[in-house]
Amino acid sequence: MIRLLRIENLGIIRNCIVEFGEGFNVITGESGSGKSLIVKAINLISGERADRRLVHPEGDVLKVEAVVEAPWIAGKLEEVGIPCDGEILVRRMIDRSGRSRAFINDTLVTTGKLKELLGCIFEVQGQRESVKLLDPSYQLELLDSYGGLKDKVKEYERLYQSYLEVKRQLEELEAQRQEIARRMDYLEFVVREIEEVSPTVGEEEALKEEREILLNAEAIREGCLKAAELLYESEASAYSLISFALKELEGIRHPEVERLLDRLNSVASELQDVVMELKGLEGSIELSPERLEEIESRLSAYEKLKMKYGKSVEDVLSFYEGAKKELEELKKRAFSKEELEAKLSQLEGKVLSKARKLSEMRREAGKLLSNAVAAELEELGFGSSRFEVDVRERELGPKGADRVEFLFSANPDVPLKPLREIASGGELSRVLLALKSVLVSHEEVSVVIFDEVDAGVGGETALLVGRKLRTLGEKRQVVAISHFPQVARFAHHHIKVEKVLKEGKTFVKVTPIMGKEREKELEKMAGVLNGED
């Protein structure tokens, strides 16, 4: 509830303090005295958009401060780092440039955060365009709250979000289907092309060496033969000359000669081995144009792979492994489409089932709410009126498969119409009051504010409205602006607003009244209604 409201430089209000009590608080005063500015001040501390035109002509900064009690939001404040030990001090400041600042317990917050944290404390019922109760989506929330369906709606919402997520994944997969197919074709071609060559590290170098030998086979063979002849076979071969030298040294007895003789024998033996290897090499080398063509073809295949997939064989093989891995992943995605379709079908069945159950419970709750509001309307003077909660099927959505509309008719021969289409302000005010009387116990709202709820009514009806506001005040704190003594007499607390002229300047005076002073005010209000001066 709101305990105290301090206003500076708001409209014609220079400075005033308004104290509220528990129950039904009525605000009275002549037209233009500034009563609605008090409601505007409450709107500002609950996060309403600021308007620099509200700043008093002689003031620099509009300031509204309020002391609020709402233990149930203390945890929300603590979560965002705002200390709260019971009472909540809210301050809103707007300067002439339109810049707005807001504080909760002296902690600076954004206007959006102010609305998020404190907007739920207050509910203002005023002009038609600002009445939440006329919004079908809000009516659906109220019906769920009245029927105790909030937990079931949350269960449905979680399931519905899962359904939407799987549906999104499928749609994304379908949108990418052609691109995925093209990518898979390309990767399959890459894998197939590289596997057909089957490159290995080191093979290319070996092939190049073999090609070099084949290209020079004739020269190699000829060189081996000539070398063998010079070393061993000709009359003046190296081996013949070494043999002559050995014969010359064999008869000499000298340690050094004997050592050199051993070495020369080793040279002769090594020379024979070299000649044998040269002949073997010459015999092993063949002139093979077919093998050379085969090598050239193989090397050409290597070059093509390197031109496409990397500068080296290692790069090609790395590209091959990456392509194979990506291809496997895309094949899994194609397979996952079938799994997603099955999962979507399963989730859709569950969502539809829960939506149907919600619809059944909403229709049942709608009947109970219709009867409860009808009873309240009768107490407000609508003896022949009808009120109905219309629950209609619609496509699946975040809240189920229902569209809820509150319907009303003031007369038995007039068809039911949506509440938002009621033409009479007096009728709408009473219907909203009846609804609020039934629903208030099911909402978290702490303060219900009626800006001229009795507009368009009078006489006995105003008396009924006053009595209903007092009853509502037993459940929640109620603040109402009224011009009727029949309404004001039922208030637990009476606040009088006056516009006074002092030294040529206009001031707004806000005074709590009781006892004789209150009786005098009620008599004055009655006199004004009766046309007395």
Secondary structure as the mmCIF struct_conf table of DSSP 4:
data_model
#
loop_
_struct_conf.conf_type_id
_struct_conf.id
_struct_conf.beg_label_comp_id
_struct_conf.beg_label_asym_id
_struct_conf.beg_label_seq_id
_struct_conf.end_label_comp_id
_struct_conf.end_label_asym_id
_struct_conf.end_label_seq_id
STRN STRN1 ILE A 2 LEU A 10
TURN_TY1_P TURN_TY1_P1 GLY A 11 ILE A 12
STRN STRN2 ILE A 13 GLU A 19
BEND BEND1 GLU A 22 GLY A 23
STRN STRN3 PHE A 24 THR A 28
TURN_TY1_P TURN_TY1_P2 SER A 31 GLY A 32
BEND BEND2 SER A 33 GLY A 34
HELX_RH_AL_P HELX_RH_AL_P1 LYS A 35 ILE A 45
TURN_TY1_P TURN_TY1_P3 SER A 46 GLY A 47
HELX_LH_PP_P HELX_LH_PP_P1 GLU A 48 ALA A 50
HELX_RH_3T_P HELX_RH_3T_P1 ARG A 52 LEU A 54
STRN STRN4 VAL A 55 VAL A 55
TURN_TY1_P TURN_TY1_P4 PRO A 57 GLU A 58
BEND BEND3 ASP A 60 ASP A 60
STRN STRN5 VAL A 61 GLU A 69
HELX_RH_3T_P HELX_RH_3T_P2 PRO A 71 ILE A 73
HELX_RH_AL_P HELX_RH_AL_P2 ALA A 74 GLU A 79
TURN_TY1_P TURN_TY1_P5 VAL A 80 GLY A 81
BEND BEND4 ASP A 85 GLY A 86
STRN STRN6 GLU A 87 ASP A 95
TURN_TY1_P TURN_TY1_P6 ARG A 96 SER A 97
STRN STRN7 SER A 100 ILE A 104
TURN_TY1_P TURN_TY1_P7 ASN A 105 ASP A 106
STRN STRN8 THR A 107 VAL A 109
HELX_RH_AL_P HELX_RH_AL_P3 THR A 111 LEU A 118
TURN_TY1_P TURN_TY1_P8 GLY A 119 ILE A 121
STRN STRN9 PHE A 122 GLN A 125
BEND BEND5 GLN A 127 GLN A 127
HELX_RH_3T_P HELX_RH_3T_P3 ARG A 128 SER A 130
HELX_RH_3T_P HELX_RH_3T_P4 LYS A 132 LEU A 134
HELX_RH_AL_P HELX_RH_AL_P4 PRO A 136 TYR A 146
TURN_TY1_P TURN_TY1_P9 GLY A 147 GLY A 148
HELX_RH_AL_P HELX_RH_AL_P5 LYS A 150 ALA A 175
TURN_TY1_P TURN_TY1_P10 GLN A 176 GLN A 176
HELX_RH_AL_P HELX_RH_AL_P6 ARG A 177 VAL A 197
TURN_TY1_P TURN_TY1_P11 VAL A 201 GLY A 202
HELX_RH_AL_P HELX_RH_AL_P7 GLU A 203 LEU A 215
TURN_TY1_P TURN_TY1_P12 ASN A 216 ASN A 216
HELX_RH_AL_P HELX_RH_AL_P8 ALA A 217 ALA A 228
HELX_RH_PI_P HELX_RH_PI_P1 GLU A 229 GLU A 233
BEND BEND6 SER A 234 SER A 234
TURN_TY1_P TURN_TY1_P13 GLU A 235 ALA A 236
HELX_RH_AL_P HELX_RH_AL_P9 ALA A 238 GLU A 250
TURN_TY1_P TURN_TY1_P14 GLY A 251 GLY A 251
HELX_RH_AL_P HELX_RH_AL_P10 PRO A 255 SER A 284
HELX_RH_AL_P HELX_RH_AL_P11 PRO A 289 TYR A 309
BEND BEND7 LYS A 311 SER A 312
HELX_RH_AL_P HELX_RH_AL_P12 VAL A 313 GLU A 379
TURN_TY1_P TURN_TY1_P15 LEU A 380 GLY A 381
BEND BEND8 GLY A 383 SER A 384
STRN STRN10 ARG A 386 GLY A 397
TURN_TY1_P TURN_TY1_P16 PRO A 398 LYS A 399
STRN STRN11 GLY A 400 SER A 409
BEND BEND9 ALA A 410 ASN A 411
TURN_TY1_P TURN_TY1_P17 PRO A 412 ASP A 413
BEND BEND10 VAL A 414 VAL A 414
STRN STRN12 LYS A 417 PRO A 418
HELX_RH_3T_P HELX_RH_3T_P5 LEU A 419 GLU A 421
HELX_RH_AL_P HELX_RH_AL_P13 GLY A 425 LEU A 439
HELX_RH_3T_P HELX_RH_3T_P6 VAL A 440 HIS A 442
BEND BEND11 GLU A 443 GLU A 443
BEND BEND12 SER A 446 SER A 446
STRN STRN13 VAL A 447 ASP A 451
BEND BEND13 GLU A 452 GLU A 452
TURN_TY1_P TURN_TY1_P18 VAL A 453 GLY A 456
HELX_RH_AL_P HELX_RH_AL_P14 GLY A 459 GLY A 473
TURN_TY1_P TURN_TY1_P19 GLU A 474 LYS A 475
BEND BEND14 ARG A 476 ARG A 476
STRN STRN14 GLN A 477 ILE A 481
BEND BEND15 HIS A 483 HIS A 483
HELX_RH_AL_P HELX_RH_AL_P15 PRO A 485 ALA A 488
TURN_TY1_P TURN_TY1_P20 ARG A 489 PHE A 490
BEND BEND16 HIS A 492 HIS A 492
STRN STRN15 HIS A 493 LYS A 502
TURN_TY1_P TURN_TY1_P21 GLU A 503 GLY A 504
STRN STRN16 LYS A 505 ILE A 513
HELX_RH_AL_P HELX_RH_AL_P16 GLY A 515 LEU A 529
TURN_TY1_P TURN_TY1_P22 ASN A 530 GLY A 531
#
